[in-house]
Amino acid sequence: MNNELNAREALKLAKRIVIKIGTSSLVHAGGKMNLRRIEKLARVLSELMNQGREIILVSSGAIGVGAEVLKLRERPSTVSGRQAAAAVGQVHLMQVYSRLFAEYGYNVAQILLTRDTVDDPEALQNAVNTFTGLIEMHVLPVVNENDTIAVDEIKFGDNDNLSSIVARITGADLLVILTDIDGYYKDNPSERPDAEMYHNITDLSEAIEAAAGGAGSRLGTGGMLTKVHASRLAAASGIHAVIANGSDPEILYRILDGEDVGTMFVGRAAQ
Ligand code: GLU
């Protein structure tokens, strides 16, 4: 118990932080961008950078935003359709981020990754150097999968997994996965309203994923299972991970104040 409390306290000192936000947090159910939330996210992340923290944003939403820009009635059903939507949507997303962060004096940079980038030692080193260079210049790296060229063999598959990999290759202290539910529940809260939420998880064995199958958000690509898996792997590499509700991005302040919000996977070295 003490260790768990200490682990929350340790988050106050987190310096390099990877924050992942999913499509369901960025886009309204009807497909339009949730500008109110994105504006708040930009303000909170800018304030965290003002505090001297190093932030990397992993943002989904390219396909969802692209479908809206192209006035498609729904997400394209073909791979090439989704890739085209992502190509269009990524530009719009970056335009919005660029404009909003500029209000607070920060530049943004786009980093699009595929799995073969991280599998190839030379390409990986180049990517890591780019992250380091951007962070040194106080630029916010905004990361997504390179959807336009990511066919199955070179796919990360989902941005939860991608964010966990980004946290590991950049040596982050903390990974925060923002989603549309308060955390990881022991039962599916939509079927069992009395379901309890995990607060601090120190068991990093695969068994901890058991409750994730049907629980949580179904709007994102991954659902709860990919979030738990990504958090568990980050924690096993010594990086604290928190799954939290992104409906109010100010929750990031609370996480970094050491408050008991969301579900924390306690990084291994700290246990
Ligand atoms: N790369 C996808 C997009 O930007 C999202 C993948 C995910 O949410 O896991 O639309």
Boltz pocket constraint, residues with backbone or C-beta under 6 A from the ligand:
constraints:
  - pocket:
      binder: B
      contacts: [[A, 22], [A, 23], [A, 59], [A, 60], [A, 61], [A, 62], [A, 63], [A, 64], [A, 86], [A, 144], [A, 145], [A, 147], [A, 157], [A, 158], [A, 159], [A, 160], [A, 220], [A, 221], [A, 222]]
      max_distance: 6.0
